[in-house]
């Protein structure tokens, strides 16, 4: 399957999910502290609250970050497994000036993170 097909499939699958399910999946894969961090929230428990059916809704900026993260998570974990995907999210990344993807998502650097993920998915990332 090509990178475009992988990205397209992940985008379709994640667009069909509600925000609470997205948060639950990210909490499971990355952990609630990282999920809260990538949204820029100072409340480390906010992602637990967002995941609850009767919990508060994340604001528009947080939703954009969560949507970006779930697409990347889905693509990377499908291609390389959850352990590698989690390490990719938290590790220093040369495609992001040595920032982690979590930091870059928090800062709204979505296009840069997409380039870094594509490098990982296509084998252009060497560490």
Secondary structure per residue as TSV (DSSP state, phi and psi in degrees):
chain	resnum	aa	ss	phi	psi
A	1	X	-	360.0	136.8
A	2	X	-	-75.7	164.5
A	3	X	H	-60.9	-39.9
A	4	X	H	-63.2	-40.3
A	5	X	H	-66.9	-41.1
A	6	X	H	-62.3	-47.3
A	7	X	H	-63.6	-44.8
A	8	X	H	-62.2	-43.0
A	9	X	H	-63.2	-44.5
A	10	X	H	-64.0	-39.3
A	11	X	H	-64.2	-43.3
A	12	X	H	-63.3	-46.3
A	13	X	H	-62.4	-42.5
A	14	X	H	-76.6	-28.2
A	15	X	H	-67.4	-20.7
A	16	X	T	-84.9	-9.4
A	17	X	S	-87.8	148.4
A	18	X	-	-80.2	162.2
A	19	X	H	-62.2	-34.2
A	20	X	H	-67.2	-39.6
A	21	X	H	-67.8	-38.1
A	22	X	H	-59.4	-47.3
A	23	X	H	-63.0	-42.3
A	24	X	H	-60.0	-44.8
A	25	X	H	-65.4	-41.1
A	26	X	H	-67.3	-39.7
A	27	X	H	-58.5	-41.6
A	28	X	H	-66.9	-44.0
A	29	X	H	-79.7	-43.7
A	30	X	H	-104.2	-24.0
A	31	X	-	97.6	145.8
A	32	X	H	-64.4	-31.0
A	33	X	H	-66.9	-43.4
A	34	X	H	-67.1	-37.9
A	35	X	H	-62.8	-46.7
A	36	X	H	-60.6	-42.6
A	37	X	H	-62.6	-43.6
A	38	X	H	-68.6	-19.5
A	39	X	H	-86.0	-10.4
A	40	X	T	88.6	5.2
A	41	X	-	-75.2	141.9
A	42	X	S	-87.2	-16.3
A	43	X	-	-83.4	106.4
A	44	X	T	-66.4	-16.5
A	45	X	T	-100.2	1.9
A	46	X	H	-61.0	-35.4
A	47	X	H	-67.7	-28.5
A	48	X	H	-64.3	-41.5
A	49	X	H	-66.9	-42.8
A	50	X	H	-63.5	-30.5
A	51	X	H	-74.3	-21.0
A	52	X	S	-76.8	140.5
A	53	X	T	-57.9	-34.7
A	54	X	T	-101.5	14.6
A	55	X	S	-82.9	174.5
A	56	X	-	-69.5	158.1
A	57	X	-	-91.7	140.1
A	58	X	-	-67.9	151.3
A	59	X	-	-72.6	172.6
A	60	X	H	-60.1	-39.8
A	61	X	H	-65.2	-41.4
A	62	X	H	-65.9	-40.3
A	63	X	H	-60.4	-42.8
A	64	X	H	-61.5	-43.1
A	65	X	H	-66.2	-41.5
A	66	X	H	-64.8	-40.7
A	67	X	H	-64.2	-42.3
A	68	X	H	-61.9	-46.7
A	69	X	H	-63.0	-42.0
A	70	X	H	-68.8	-36.5
A	71	X	H	-63.1	-46.8
A	72	X	H	-64.0	-44.9
A	73	X	H	-57.4	-47.3
A	74	X	H	-62.7	-47.2
A	75	X	H	-62.3	-48.9
A	76	X	H	-70.4	-41.7
A	77	X	H	-70.4	-33.9
A	78	X	H	-64.3	-40.6
A	79	X	H	-80.9	-37.2
A	80	X	H	-126.0	-3.6
A	81	X	-	93.6	157.7
A	82	X	H	-66.2	-38.3
A	83	X	H	-61.8	-48.2
A	84	X	H	-64.6	-41.4
A	85	X	H	-60.8	-43.6
A	86	X	H	-63.8	-43.4
A	87	X	H	-61.3	-38.3
A	88	X	H	-62.2	-43.4
A	89	X	H	-62.7	-35.2
A	90	X	H	-100.8	-12.0
A	91	X	S	-82.5	155.8
A	92	X	B	-62.5	133.6
A	93	X	-	-124.9	120.6
A	94	X	G	-63.3	-25.3
A	95	X	G	-74.2	-13.4
A	96	X	G	-118.7	32.0
A	97	X	T	54.3	40.1
A	98	X	T	70.0	8.1
A	99	X	-	-79.2	160.2
A	100	X	B	-82.8	155.4
A	101	X	H	-57.5	-34.7
A	102	X	H	-59.3	-46.4
A	103	X	H	-62.3	-43.4
A	104	X	H	-65.5	-39.2
A	105	X	H	-64.0	-44.5
A	106	X	H	-56.9	-36.8
A	107	X	T	-83.7	-0.6
A	108	X	T	78.0	23.6
A	109	X	-	-91.3	57.8
A	110	X	H	-63.0	-42.5
A	111	X	H	-65.5	-40.8
A	112	X	H	-63.4	-41.2
A	113	X	H	-66.0	-38.7
A	114	X	H	-61.5	-42.5
A	115	X	H	-62.1	-43.4
A	116	X	H	-64.7	-40.3
A	117	X	H	-66.3	-42.1
A	118	X	H	-62.0	-36.4
A	119	X	H	-62.5	-40.8
A	120	X	H	-66.7	-43.1
A	121	X	H	-70.3	-28.6
A	122	X	H	-99.9	1.4
A	123	X	T	85.5	9.6
A	124	X	-	-84.9	0.1
A	125	X	-	-105.4	123.4
A	126	X	-	-110.4	14.6
A	127	X	-	162.2	360.0
